[in-house]
Amino acid sequence: MYAIIAAGGRQYRVSKDDVIYIDKVDQEAGAEISFDVLMLGGDEGVTVGNPVVDGAKVTGKVVAQVKGQKIKIGKYKSKKNYDRVTGHRQPYTKVEITAINA
């Protein structure tokens, strides 16, 4: 069985015991988190919500707060002696899916 969930403005396809990285959520490591289900799929067919599937929830456990890879941002203007390089690391929350309740 799998589910399509919405988290942080994005949609993710998850199954039980999957590990996903979502946009940062202010939760401690080990905290329980639940998501609304947009679609359920499995052997018996597909159930699509309008906009969510009634009575369905996906629960997960927050594993850690992590950062993504560093991205370098360069700015340059020719003939003006202007050259800058900065970096950015996007914060993510690592979540392990523990159950899909249909």
C-alpha positions, 0 to 999 in steps of 0.5 A, spaced: 500 500 500 502 507 498 499 514 499 500 520 496 501 526 502 502 533 502 507 536 506 510 543 505 507 545 499 509 538 495 507 532 494 510 525 496 509 518 494 510 514 501 509 507 503 510 504 510 518 504 513 520 509 507 524 515 509 523 522 506 526 529 507 520 534 507 521 542 508 523 543 515 518 542 521 519 545 528 519 538 531 524 535 536 527 528 534 522 522 536 516 526 535 510 523 532 507 527 526 501 526 521 499 528 514 493 528 510 492 523 505 491 525 498 490 519 494 491 511 497 493 506 492 494 498 493 492 491 490 484 493 491 485 499 487 486 507 487 482 512 492 482 519 490 480 524 495 477 531 494 481 534 496 483 529 502 481 522 503 476 521 509 478 518 515 485 516 512 492 518 515 499 517 514 503 517 521 511 518 521 516 519 526 521 525 526 528 522 525 532 528 525 533 536 523 538 536 517 541 540 512 541 539 504 548 540 500 551 547 499 549 551 493 554 556 491 551 563 488 555 567 484 554 574 482 558 578 477 558 584 474 563 585 468 568 591 468 565 594 475 570 590 479 564 586 483 565 579 484 561 575 490 560 568 492 555 566 497 552 559 499 546 556 502 544 550 505 536 548 505 534 545 512 530 539 512 526 534 516 528 527 516 521 523 517 520 515 517 513 513 515 511 508 521 503 507 518 498 508 513 491 508 516 486 507 511 
